[in-house]
């Protein structure tokens, strides 16, 4: 199971209780090293409303306020809104030989975005960048997948080259299934 991002923790906590939402939001701001005043400017939520939410004085914020909070947390974490995609991290010759730019899962078509890497350091950098750009899953070679899984907050998929005719495509299909079968 992948780790939850700060905005996801806040969203899930809101389903538990008002108090859990308040605690998770406080923790997210602390971990992001941003004070309520700066977060107010970033989110568009008034300072007084934000302070009331954080103090517990206002237990039940309006839906529009809640959405602004989550969108601001996403921006803080570098998550882009838009078309979902799966990051494919591989050497340039492998990416050039890749024949498709989308995988199909049920009625959904998921875009594949390429990230070229030739060393473990480049793979790690590409994985972090892909997450910041909003990747919903990461596909990479089996030899680096266990390392990427340790830093990734999204599903990581790999297919042993010996078992697949088109290992990256099979791994991308597996990643897409993980994302949209939930």
HELIX and SHEET records of a PDB file:
HELIX    1   1 UNK A    6  UNK A   16  1                                  11    
HELIX    2   2 UNK A   18  UNK A   31  1                                  14    
HELIX    3   3 UNK A   36  UNK A   43  1                                   8    
HELIX    4   4 UNK A   47  UNK A   55  1                                   9    
HELIX    5   5 UNK A   63  UNK A   76  1                                  14    
HELIX    6   6 UNK A   92  UNK A   97  1                                   6    
HELIX    7   7 UNK A  120  UNK A  132  1                                  13    
HELIX    8   8 UNK A  142  UNK A  151  1                                  10    
HELIX    9   9 UNK A  161  UNK A  163  5                                   3    
HELIX   10  10 UNK A  167  UNK A  180  1                                  14    
SHEET    1   A 5 UNK A 102  UNK A 105  0                                        
SHEET    2   A 5 UNK A 108  UNK A 116 -1                                        
SHEET    3   A 5 UNK A  85  UNK A  90  1                                        
SHEET    4   A 5 UNK A 137  UNK A 139  1                                        
SHEET    5   A 5 UNK A 155  UNK A 157  1                                        
END                                                                             
